[in-house]
Amino acid sequence: MRSLTGTAVHDGLRNGYGYLAHLICVIALCGLASGVQAQGSAGPYVPTPWPIVDELLKLADIRKDDFLIDLGSGDGRLVITAARRYGASGMGIDIQAPLVKLATEGAAREGVSGRVRFLQADIFESDLSKASIVTIYLLPSIMDKLVPKLVKDLKPGTRIVSHDYPLEGMQYDRVLSFEFPEKVEISGTPRTVLYHYIVPAR
Ligand SMILES: C[S@@+](CC[C@H](N)C(=O)[O-])C[C@H]1O[C@@H](n2cnc3c(N)ncnc32)[C@H](O)[C@@H]1O
């Protein structure tokens, strides 16, 4: 088991999201606590902590020629970091319009608008076929519904990284687990698991 500290890594991107992202996160956590979620929601907005963004993109072995789709993209941090740091392209899909706006503004601020875009849509009604990498941080209860969609849409060889929850009925080829103190307030435990899959040949 790897161990990460909860110390934030500061760079322009991280500071750029600032207060608004924090406020949205707090509101989302309140929504989670009270059971309030948007209609059609596969989970409330809870951002992946920054050190885990780094681990996740490394596990996906992201490269310049990749196209990453984040299912439920929140403030866009995975897609924007993939573009800014690795030169990749990508798309984020989120059901909540304010988050799509926040992510679009973040992409502009980070100078990656030409390579990424954010759509307000339901992931179950979106075409995912362009992805070479798919990232997921959604409720475990929707994982069984998500698998048929992934199998139908994604090309063989597409990498999938799921944060904390495995995909029902799919065999992962790598798994990374570590303790991350910041996760306690999100999921009640510091344990963080990243599952890596490769879509098999049909
Ligand atoms: C746990 S957050 C993850 C945010 C981001 N992927 C990250 O890792 O920082 C889940 C996100 O999925 C979005 N979401 C939930 N159900 C969705 C759906 N059916 N279609 C699109 N987005 C959805 C929520 O609005 C929320 O922003």
The ligand as an SDF file (V2000), in Angstrom:
LIG
                    3D

 27 29  0  0  0  0  0  0  0  0999 V2000
  -17.7780   12.7720   -7.3880 C   0  0  0  0  0  0  0  0  0  0  0  0
  -17.9200   14.0880   -8.5600 S   0  0  0  0  0  0  0  0  0  0  0  0
  -16.4190   13.8730   -9.5000 C   0  0  0  0  0  0  0  0  0  0  0  0
  -15.9420   15.1430  -10.1590 C   0  0  0  0  0  0  0  0  0  0  0  0
  -14.6640   14.9860  -10.9830 C   0  0  0  0  0  0  0  0  0  0  0  0
  -14.7550   13.8690  -11.8990 N   0  0  0  0  0  0  0  0  0  0  0  0
  -13.4710   14.7810  -10.1020 C   0  0  0  0  0  0  0  0  0  0  0  0
  -13.0010   13.6330  -10.0240 O   0  0  0  0  0  0  0  0  0  0  0  0
  -12.9990   15.7630   -9.4870 O   0  0  0  0  0  0  0  0  0  0  0  0
  -19.2080   13.4040   -9.6270 C   0  0  0  0  0  0  0  0  0  0  0  0
  -19.6960   14.3700  -10.6800 C   0  0  0  0  0  0  0  0  0  0  0  0
  -20.5740   13.6450  -11.5490 O   0  0  0  0  0  0  0  0  0  0  0  0
  -21.6240   14.5010  -11.9520 C   0  0  0  0  0  0  0  0  0  0  0  0
  -22.7310   13.6250  -12.3770 N   0  0  0  0  0  0  0  0  0  0  0  0
  -23.5030   12.8580  -11.6070 C   0  0  0  0  0  0  0  0  0  0  0  0
  -24.3860   12.1710  -12.3510 N   0  0  0  0  0  0  0  0  0  0  0  0
  -24.1680   12.5120  -13.6420 C   0  0  0  0  0  0  0  0  0  0  0  0
  -24.7710   12.1360  -14.8630 C   0  0  0  0  0  0  0  0  0  0  0  0
  -25.7780   11.2490  -14.9120 N   0  0  0  0  0  0  0  0  0  0  0  0
  -24.2840   12.6800  -16.0040 N   0  0  0  0  0  0  0  0  0  0  0  0
  -23.2640   13.5970  -15.9580 C   0  0  0  0  0  0  0  0  0  0  0  0
  -22.6670   13.9920  -14.8130 N   0  0  0  0  0  0  0  0  0  0  0  0
  -23.1030   13.4600  -13.6660 C   0  0  0  0  0  0  0  0  0  0  0  0
  -21.9010   15.3360  -10.7250 C   0  0  0  0  0  0  0  0  0  0  0  0
  -22.5610   16.5420  -11.0640 O   0  0  0  0  0  0  0  0  0  0  0  0
  -20.5070   15.5470  -10.1550 C   0  0  0  0  0  0  0  0  0  0  0  0
  -19.9420   16.7440  -10.6380 O   0  0  0  0  0  0  0  0  0  0  0  0
  1  2  1  0
  2  3  1  0
  2 10  1  0
  3  4  1  0
  4  5  1  0
  5  6  1  0
  5  7  1  0
  7  8  2  0
  7  9  1  0
 10 11  1  0
 11 12  1  0
 11 26  1  0
 12 13  1  0
 13 14  1  0
 13 24  1  0
 14 15  1  0
 14 23  1  0
 15 16  2  0
 16 17  1  0
 17 18  1  0
 17 23  2  0
 18 19  1  0
 18 20  2  0
 20 21  1  0
 21 22  2  0
 22 23  1  0
 24 25  1  0
 24 26  1  0
 26 27  1  0
M  CHG  2   2   1   9  -1
M  END
$$$$
